[in-house]
Amino acid sequence: DEGGGLCPQEDEGGPAAAPGGSPPPALTPALALTVFAAALGSLGFGFNIGVINAPQKLLEGEYNATWAQRWGSPPPPQTLSLLWALSVAIFSVGGMGTALAGGAVAERLGRKGALLASNGLAVVGGALMGGAKLGPTYILIILGRFIVGAYSGLVSVLVPLYVGEVAPLRLRGALGTLHQLGIVIGILVAQVLGLRALLGTPRAWPALFGAGLLPAALQLLLLPLCPESPRFLLARGQRGRARRVLLAFPAELGRGPAPKVGLLELCRSRRYRQPLIVTLGLQLAQQLSGINAIFYYSTSIFEGAGLQDPAVGTIGTGVVNVVATVVLVERAGRRVLQLLGLLGMMGCATTLLGGPFWGAVALASALAFVGFFAVGPGPLPWFVGSELFPPGPRAAALGLAGLLNWASNTAVAMAFPAMQGFWGDFGEGLAVAMAFPAMQVPKNLGILGIWGFLGFFGIFFGGFWVILGDFPVIIG
């Protein structure tokens, strides 16, 4: 069947019963350990997003000193701004370079094996940044950021893929949210450690960057204790080993090995077109909302708003992000959460149209913006792909979704310094999203195309999609 609609369950089968015929427990110790060990990668990912924000002034001073030592005079302001923008955005470039490869790496090494191997990049990148004072600071920071970005690009694909395949159907949404929860906790930890009272000092900032090694080290210790994904084992024809994994895991197992679907076949096939559009559209909506501009540049945002201590606003956004992400996705439909989040973000962003940030309004709007993001547009894109695709095309679909996420992330990171005074334009783009009527497509799946634009350039930037129908869930 090459017609429209969502992927059929051609090779999935129903839930596998536990040995003895009784239903498996909801959350076993083995499953809890496995999901926690996998989410440590998400924690490292989030830490590397947030760590660059708090020490901005310290690093700019180091860049000045390094440049002056090498070239005989401090860099022009434009050069310093460029170096800083590159230090921020190169992280996304690294992620974009490896996200598409994440699916292929997972197919070659296994889900667990690929996660273990990715930690090598975290160790190298963290060591370069932690030792940046020993050499040309801006070169080592930029190179280290690129490498940890490459690590994070792999993690952004591998963690949702692994968790989605070991989680039982009834817990897939809740456990899938742990990837986003790990990211936001990592961001918050980086923001707290970056305070001047802790590691945000001229002498201690290298330790701040080196702290990103800790989640990778802990994952290297715990992940070998966890089993491989039973669905990956099934795809390799190791059905007996997959069944043994299910003795400790309450996951569902299909009837037989799923045929592998490559990237080109995925993009050409009409069978996968609608779930692919949904998966890619959610990733675009997440990034083009402008959320990472807050995480990357909140210090300069709140300084421009006249906030006496920008760290208060930065820490506040992190706390709100963590608290709001704890809302269980399983208690409300995907459609409701996505639309509620986007509508709330639109309202927060449009309050800033027509003028600059100022004081309490900037802080309140930023906190509410982050809170609405964490309700739906934040966590949903990371696990919906695992729900919509069967095992065959799942790795390729999540890899392509990761590439699109990182590409739009890079664009926002590079564009925001130039358009900081025009933050409300993100709100205009979100408003357009909410104004369009839904298109009815087969199997009651509605998709909505909109153009979000960066107003500083006065051009349309990209399209993203909003789900207007409940998500069917693939078993397997």
N, C-alpha and C positions, 0 to 999 in steps of 0.2 A: 504494500500500500504506500504510494508516494503522494497521497493527497494531503490536504491541510490537517490541522489539528495537532494535538500533543502526541509525543512519542508513545506508541503502544507498549504494553508490557510483554513484548514478544518472547523475552527470555528470562523473565523475572520470577514468575511463580508466586505463590503465596508465602506467608510467613512460615518459617521453619519452626516446628515445635521443638521444645527442649527435650532432652533425653527423658524417657519415661512417660512422655505424652502430656506433661503438665506445662502450662505457660511459663516462660522464663521470667525471672524477676525483672523489675523495671530498671534498676541500676545496680549492677554487681560491682564488687570491689575492683575487679579486673578492668571493667569498663571505666570506672571512675579514674583509676590510675592512668589508663591509656589516654583519656580525653584531657586530663590534667597535663600529662607529659607533652601531648601535642600542642596544647594551648600555651606552653612555655615559648614556643616559636612565635605565637601571636604577641606575647608579652615583649619579646625582644624586638619585634617589628614595631610595636607602639612606642617602646622606649626610644628607638632611633628616629621616630617621627618627632617626638617631643623634645629630645635632648638638645637640639640645635637652637631652641627658642630663647631660653633664659640667659645663656652666656653670650648673647649677641654683642653687647658692648665690650666684654672682655676679649672676645675673639677679634673684633674689629681693631682693638688696640694691639693685639698680637700681630695681626696682619700688617698694620702700620709699621711696627717695629721690624718685622721680618723683611718687608719691602725696603725700608730705609737702610737696613744693614746690607742688603744685596745690591741696591741701586743707588744708594747715596742720599736719597731724599724720600719723604713719605709719598705714597701714591696720591694722585688727584682724587677728589671726592667721587667722581664718576667711576674710576677704577675700583675704589674700595666698595662702592655699591655693587658693581659688577661681580667682584670676588665674593661678596656676601650672598648675592642672588644665586651665584653658581654653587656655593657651598650648600645652599638649601635645595636647589632644584636638581643637582646632580644625583641626589638620593633617588628621585623619581626616575631619572634616566637609567640608573642601574636596575631599578625594579622593572622598568619597561623592557629592558634587554633580556631578562630571565623569565618573566611571567609566562610568555608564550612557550618557553621550553619546559616549564614546570610539568605539564601533562606528559610530555615525552620522557622526562626524567623519572616521573612516577611509574610509567609503564615499563621502563627498563630496570630500575633499581627496586621497585616496589614502593608503596606509600611510606612505610616506616624507614626503609633504606634511604630513600631520597631525603627525608627529613634529617636523618643522621648525617648524611653527606653535606647537606646545606650548611650545617654548623661550622664547617671549615671556613666558609666565607665570613661568618660572624666573628670568628676568632681573628682572622687576618685583618678585617676592617676595624674591629675594636682595638686591636693592638696598634695599628697605624695612628688612630685618633688619640688613643691614650698616651702615645709617645710623641705627639706632634711637637712638643716643646724641644725635643732633641734635634729637630731638623727644621727645614723651611715650613713654618706652621701652616700656611694656607695651602701648600701643595699636599701635605700629609692629611690635612682635614678633608680636602676635596677628594683625594684619592680614597681615603677611608670611607667617606660618605658614599662614594660610588659603589664600593664593595659591599657595605652593609645594605645598600639599596638593592644590589643584586641578590643578596641573601633574603631580604624582605619580599622581593618579587617572587622567589620560589615559595616562601612561606605562605604568601597570599593565595597560592594555588593549592599547595600540598596539605595545609592544615584543614581547610574546608573539605577537601577531597577525602582525606583520611577519616576525619570525624564523621562525615556524612556516610561513609561506608561501614563504620563499626557501630554506629548508633542505631537502635531499633526505631522503627517507623514512628511510634508514638512519642519518642523523645527527640526525633531528629531536629525539629525546630528549636527546642530549648537548648540542646547540646550544640547545635550549629551556632547559636548566639554567643557561645563561649569564645569563639574566635574574635568577634568584635569586642567582647568584654575584656579579653586579654589585651587587645590593642589599646583600649581606652585606659585600662589600669597601667599599662606600660607608659602611656603618655603622661598620666598623673604622677607616676613614680619619678619620671624624668623631670617634670616640672617642680616637684617637691625637692628633689636632690639638688636642683639648680638654684635654689634659694641662696642668698648671700650668707645666711646663717649655717649652711651646710657645705655644699661643694661649689657654689657659685662665686668663687673667689679667685683672684689672680694666680694663686698657688695651687688650688685644688681642682681647677676645671679639667685638667687631664684625667684625674680620677673619675670625674663625672662621665666622661666619654668611655673610659675603660670599664665602667660599671655595666655597660651593655654586654660584656662577656659573661656575666653571671647567669642569665637565663639560658644561654647556649651551653654553658658548662653543666648546669643542672639537667637539661634535656639529654645531654650525652650520657649522663649517669642513669636516668630513669627510662628512657625510651628502649634500650635493649631489653628491659624487663617486660615489655609489652609485645603482644603478638602482631603479626602482619594482618592487613585487612583481609577478612575472609573472602570478600568479593574479588580482590586481586588474585588470591590463591585459586579461586574457582575459575577465573579467566585463564590462569596458567594450567588448568586441568588438574590441579591438586585438590580434588574434592574431599578426599579423606582428611587432609590436613585442615581444610577449611571447616569441616564438621567438628574437628577436635577444638578449633578455636571457639566454635559456638557453644562448647560446654561451659565456657566462662562468659560468653557474650550473648545477650538476648537479641542479637540482630536477626533480620530475616535473610534467608538464603534462597536464591532462585533455583530453577530446575536444572540448569546446565550452564556451561561456559558461554559468556556473551561475546559475539564476534567484535573484534576491535574495529573502531571507526576512526580513520585519520582525519586530519584537519581539512584537507581538500574535499573529502567525501562529506564531511559534516557541513561545509559551506555550500556544497552543490545540491545536497539532498533536500527535497521539499518536505520530507517527513520531519526533519529537525528544524525547519525554518522558523516556525512560530516560537517554540521554546528558546531557540537561539536569540531571536529578537528580544524576547522578554528578558533573558539573562543579560544580554549586552546592554539593553536599555536601562536596567536597574543600576548597572555599574556606571553608566554615563550620568544618570540622574544623581547618583551619590557624589560624584566628583564635581560636576558642573554646578552643583548647589553652592560651591565656594567654601565648603566646610574646612578643607585643609588650609585655606588662607588664615583661618583663626589659629589653627594648631601651629603653623609655621611662623606666623608674624604677629601673634597676639601681643608681644611686648611692645612693638612699634605701634600697633593699633591703639593700645590703651595709653601709651605715651602721647600720641597725637590727640587722644580724647581729653587729655588733661588730668588723667588719673594719677594721683600722687605716687602711689606704689603700683606699677603695672603688674607686679607679681601676684597681687591680690586677685586681679581679674584673670590672670593666667591660671592660677590654682583653682579659682572658682569654676572656670570652664571645664577643667579636668574632673572636678568633683561631680558636677552636674552630668557630665558625659557618662561617668561610671554608674551613678545612681539610676539614670534614665535607662541605661542599657540592661539593667537587671529586670526590667519589665519582661515577663515571659511571653514570648511570641505565641506559644500554644494557647494562650488565653484569649486571643483575638485573631481574626483572620488577617492574612497577609495584606489583602486589599485595604482593609480598614487602617492598619498601621502605616502602610505606605502613604495613603492619601492624607491621613492625619498629620504625619510628619512633614510632608511637603507643604501642606496648607499652613501649618504653624511656622515653618521656616520662611515661607513667603511673607507672612504677616510681620515677622521680626525684621526681615531684610528691608521691606518697603517702608518701615518706620524711619529709615535713614535716608530716604530719597530726598534730594533737593538741598542737602546740607551736610556738613562734616559731622563726624562723631563728637559727642560731648559728654563727659562725666558719667553720671549715673545711667543716662539713657543708653550710652554705649555698652556699659557693663551689663545692664538688664537685658538688652537686646541680644548681646553675644551669648549670655547664659541661656536664654530661652531658645535661641537658634540652635545651640548645641544640644539642648534637651530634646527638642523636636526631632533633630537628626538621629539621636540615639534611639528613639522610639521605633522607627521603621526604616528610613533610608540608610541608616548606618549598618545594622546587622543583616537585613534581608538579602542584599545582593550576594553575600558570602556563602549562603547555603541554599538559596532557591535553585541554583543550577544543579545541585546534587539531588534536589527533589524532582526536577523536571526531566532529567536525562537518565536513561538506563545506563548500566556500567559500560557498554561498548563505546559510546561517544562521550562519556562523562569527562574523562581526563582532557580530551581535546577541547571540549566546550569550556571548561573552567580555565584552561590555559589561554584561550582566546579572550575570555571575559577579563582575565587578569591583565592581559596586554592592553586592552581598551581602558581599564581602570587606571593603569599606570600612565598611559599616554595622556589622558585627560588630567590626571594629577600633575604631571609635568607642566602642562600648559597653564594650569591655575597657579602653580608655584612661580613660574617665570613671569606671568602677566600681572600678578597682584601688586608688586611694588609700584608699577607704573600707574595702576588704576585704584590705588588705595583710597583716594578721595571719592570714588564712585562705587563704593561697596553696594549701594542700593540697586545697581543694575542687576545683580544676581537676583534680587527680589523681583525685578521686572520679568526676568526669564521664568522664575517660578510662577508668577502670576499668569503668564501666558499658558503655562502648563495646566493650571487649574481651569482655564477658561475654555479650552477646547472640548468639544463633545466626544464621547467615546465612539470608537469604531467597533461594530459587532463582527466577530470572526468566529469560525467553527469552534464548537465545544465551549461556548460561553466565555471565551477568553477575549477580553477587550484590551486593545493597546492604543496608546495615545501618543502621537508624535508632536514634539514641540521644539522650538529653537531657543536655546539659552544663549545670551550674547554678552560680550564684554564691552560695556558702553564706552570705555575710554577710546577704543579704536573705532567705535561706531559701526561695527560690522557684525554679522551673525557668526557665531563661533562654532556651534555644533548642535546636533539633535539628540534628544534623549527621550526615553519612553517611560510612561507611568502605567502600572497595572490597574485595570479597572474591573477585574474579575478575580474570583478566588482561584488559588493555585491547586490544580490536581497534583497529587503526589505519586511519584513512581516508587514502587517497592523494589528494593535491590540496590 
